[in-house]
Amino acid sequence: MVGITQPKNGEHVNADGVWDLLQNKGKMTVFSLCLLLCADLLDLAVGYLTVTIEPLPPVVVGETVTLKCNFKTDGRLREIVWYRVTDGGTIKQKIFTYDAMFNTNYSHMEDYRKREDLVYQSTVRLPEVRISDNGPYECHVGIYDRATREKVVLASGNVFLTVMSPPNNISVSAENCPAPFSRYQAQNFTLLCTAKGGKPAPSVYFKRDGELIEVISYIHPSAEDGGGSAGVRGARPLLSRDLDDTKLQRSLSLLDPEGRPARMFTESPERRWTPGQHTQGRQQKEQPSPATEIIPETVVSREFPRWVQSTDPIYYFSHTHISQSDGSVLVQARLTWTLNPQLDNDAMFSCEVKHPALSMPMQTEVTLAAPKGPKLLMTPTRAKVGDTVRITVQGFQVGAGVPGNEVFPEPLFTWTRVGGRLLDGSAERDGKELILERVPAELNGSMYRCTAQNPLGSTDTHTRLIVFENPAMMKNTQNPNNGATHVDVVGLIWMVLSLALTVTVKLT
């Protein structure tokens, strides 16, 4: 029933005291009283319905989430429907329905995506949530209208499900590598740390030898900016140390006429020859023969920079976030500084990633190292004239602080022939393998240089090619000559017999 409050003393009266109130005040009309009574009756006919949903804390991919819809009503329940809202609220997709009339429930998702499970009429559980489950959800509750069973009264509530995903992969690489070694001036070097699969975006930072690096942040220019420079705290060009004239002239004096650094003793490595080596050399050029060396000779030399940088480096840091189609964020963090091979060689740099879904940071590390003599493998080990010879880099010499066969940044390999051009006529060739097709006898004893270099240093390895006789080719070469000699002899005999027969006929 409707209660009426008097304006003076605030005494609460029911409908039975309305007539007394009208007589005392004379301000309430019969029409107003009818409106109040009709409102009270309408409220009793429709009933009430409220829907509330408790907020959800962020969850991690793979966990189980319970969506609970709380409602209060004095009416008769018709149905409960859960929706997933997408595209900013423009699309609502049914995911689960409870039908109170038939006491049944069913999922609206495809068979391969049926993961919803009804716990209670209004509670749905989502096991092993994914990033795609992130977003708003709505619960709609419907009850029958008391006045007529043909109408349904609806009320709804909403909740936002936040799904976090830790990075599933982090890696460190060197930008613009493989790159040559700079012998006469300092150069900038950039480490790139990439974290994939994180949501929200993780925080990334660098350490050197276990110590956090103090950096100056700047904005990395993107392709859309046209490569323009803009940044924080004066994103100026990185520092480079210039050489004085004396050092520059001394360094340039070490160059050969072609601009390559002079190869002191490594250009023509020392060889152990037996007496009569010059005569043997001439014989090898005329006709290949087995040599005393079966294993190719290998000589290794290293080259170091001819400039000195005395000040501590200044590290510059930038990062970019790239949204992925699955809802995760790709983070790329860059650490740039002026490289000093004397100080940075064998230094360990680590990239660490923090994320709210991780109990401890993820970490990956690399050790900067100059190449320390590539190990070469020649196949076949006993090359014959006409064979195809392959000289392949099989790793590097093990150095202090550097695991075997591992060099970072990735080296640049260049092949040259000492004292001449390669078999195909080129001066040099890049790659981890040099292929010599159908080697002739003239290449016996030739020397090949493999130069491995990265921004931290350069090293050369020389190997000698030994070419042996090929009996198969020699046999094929001799057979045609023997056949020709036999034909000539037969022809000569036939000519003599013909001449003798002619003379005999004339005398007769």
Steps between C-alpha positions, in 0.01 A plus 500: 500500500602857451602704799435875529708731710347806664688822437523612865584227741612234245255245634466200272144399413355230280206509259252460788601841631479681171142615561602655832787674324267639236262632759777664700698655217250536216784497251488138372241439229328176426679483161843519665405225738395277212835551331686392813285192541550402133881538532499275804293236318728519193805445715342191650413369151844549337727418793866597519826377336861606566818355341855549633835343399808508720811646330767250394875531574742461207563137409785326320463297183417140586319571825132431572257792531152493659243750378235538770177689438320606822133598471209562736135477404161410639379391155521176312828442311480460122863480381860606562725584201873581501636718219850585389522860376731580206580787266456765765154381604344489154492118488373271775563130456307244705731256674267321745128478577298355787133440416296487823181390325652169389783498756764458229826673415709506185802672346480720192866451403626266231580143596877555504457807725256357753680568823218653709368298790187590702578492871164637613218662311673836482867396530720401206855368521761555224791255531840577345429856392678643199601849394200501267270470806605846616219756495158596647224251582130559577246294692134547402227368733135479400189444721132469414280803530247442780226670306536276194709195423562623146740772609850458646673759717879523438794633701874468437841548652851507350857414596839537324732199481869592479721218372876536538759303305870485591755525217559161342826587324785747549812530287800728454653581164736756353355753260656544156706182528695325363717808457870556427761598755593870512878523532552874513205658677242420765154392393158487663358166606139409585360205691137416425293315763167364377224376733203323340160388626460737798174665605517765627836612362789393725776728623845433356843606628866413437786394726873475440690233690205477742483876572206715392603741224428869542349619174377813328156447349421616150227439241604256232416647156243293313446455130189719517709786634721483195801424716482836670665541839292599799535387855529555868786685668643618174510198276821614336726292272712251686857591584793386289867548584704665227863411445777757492705544181796303633295190579308529175815523287658210686189291451470586132863403446405142585263477205600328179444671161151342477393644835522169690718477810844360424539132587836483675602135533155360435482600134743222408500270801818314584516159339721200582651405166737211435824553302433555135170671568533735200550209264206318653290811460573514129419131465169550680405767250581273208347182643322459836651246734428393859647738757654421835217697674162332515338742746475857363719747681309752716637828637297730729562871561301763688471872452416760764378860466754777458311760701449551872190622682570600857168636629212295636224430249165677501210259457184607316175308548177490299205267471201451272167321553332322209148359549446150365187344354458265797482789747857472626768769468839461333764705685832593339760665724826641363825575681746708297851616586840569343674164483846455652640158408773519766240539776190335353664180379385210725246729676169336589179692429165373624145602417246461782123517467254572782128426475216491755422141397856387586620421851858584396654674196583315180858536384718427200864592459773525237876538522667734253802336340727546202558198274792286615606313191235313301549125474486392136397166355598406145308230315605274353803466724700356210401716203578379149512685173144565381339468843272763653665626819308661786672697776253557785518687831430247777527729802762698684793441728394491867601823674491626856147577611351392168334161450627291214355566157309807624582855396274801555430710299480270200821533296529596137699244298702597192706263281801605289786323325850603594684633197217470251130483431256227587421221258193682364705815436364706791726677747306389809185320609282527813345216697591214730596271210729530199427263208765424237349304213712263288834608643784490247851380571627859495331568838723248679669677789288817473416686823152623598421754767181502708446834676252495788413840644241671715496845665729369778787368289626318194688174450645318200546130442706371208470151357689331217335299228680177407388350169589137425515315172176354369572155351163492329567821313855393411370169357238678293765738379747226394253266321417738211875554434566125487211454257628776277851349494362161400298649215807686373711184497236301312465779246875514443522125445211511255669782307826305471320190379309702240820658372675162472206353311501792256876461427459125442222555251707752300801269482282221378 
